[in-house]
Amino acid sequence: MANILIIDDEPSICSALEFALEDEYSVTSTTDPDKGLQWMNENTIHLCLLDLKIGNRDGLEILTEVKKRHPDTLVVMITAYGSIDSSVEALQMGAYSYLTKPINTEELNSVIEKALHYSELNRRVEYLTEELERKYNEEGMIGTSRSMTEVYQMIHKVKEVDTNVLITGESGTGKELVARSIHFSGKRRQGHLETINCAAIPENLLESEWFGYEKGAFTGAEGKKQGKFQLADGGTIFLDEIGDMPLSLQAKLLRVLQLKEVTPLGSNKTEKVDVRVIAATNKDLQQAVKDGSFREDLYFRLHVIQIELPPLRERKEDLPYLIKHYLTIYNNEMGMRIKGLSKEAEECLFQYHFPGNVRELANIVEAAMVMADGEIIEKTNLPSYVQGVHMSPLSKEEAAEAFVGMTMKDVEKRIIEATLKANDGHRKRTASMLGISERSLRDKIKTYDLS
């Protein structure tokens, strides 16, 4: 039952309103605004019916105090003067609505019902927002290591501002999770988060994917379509693998960032967009600038704040938490009851280098769970390339010496060929382990005729 407080300097009004509402709500009234404020400090009040003029006290001043101390309490102003100016001012100061004396009981009940419904919707939105924050902070980002703590601190610092952010790190370290965490815990969480993988979309389609197009803009454009930037208006756009963006489109992206407007394909009209840009890459963009494959002006535009994600091999202390996390996920998805890993299996994972980082760990845990015969994952359930981590007879120096006399192309071909074999031809996992995009891997496979 909702709690309603009435503050009016006329005892007869207080009594009449109490009588009209007491069957549906828990109602308290007072003619003293100070006692009313004190009552609100000591009790949860969902809605306050507040007179615009209480003796020599201004109801607007009381309204200010109520919203300052109890911002979630709804206030409905009551006035005998029918002053439009005062009523509008009350709404601007945070009142939900207003009623004029003499009060119509049917109108009173309608306003209160709508106000409480509005309050309940707000509470649901806040709850869902908290759930999103929890999902993308507590569940999505796992780890208590110092390096991950620094990442969490950076997310907290940038989530409420519109500054462009560049997330760097090897493939599989969780760059998209960081972008999602920034968006869903920040001030733009009510807007859309739109993601574009700059390496996965063919160059000839990337521009239309970004900016949209008009009907007839090209063959197959049968109707108007909004691009990712228009869909993200008021929200965030995440440009993943920005380092693989063609030079021809970098200038167009720079223009969007500078002017905050886009032009759909086939149109002469520009459309204003209000988006926060978060970009991510596993490449060294500074080196790409030196090589001429990435525009320096675009780099500086994106590289306002940098969040660098550590590779998994540098935060092995987080492995137990990550393993537990993925066991829980896959137990629920596959209807299994795997409790954990044997000491030998754990030791094997701690010794492994994880070139594919957290994404590779997730794949390893999932595969091992499928292969497990009981409730415990044994070392023999792990992929063969993980089991063999202890059996390599070569040191790093010896391994490097094995390539002496070979060209860089031959070395690259051998490494790609060996990694494909270790992953049974699985291209996504191979690209992850090599730290390159799937498109880059596809091109190299074609170049070296490894298909």
Disulfide bonds with the S-S distance in Angstrom:
none
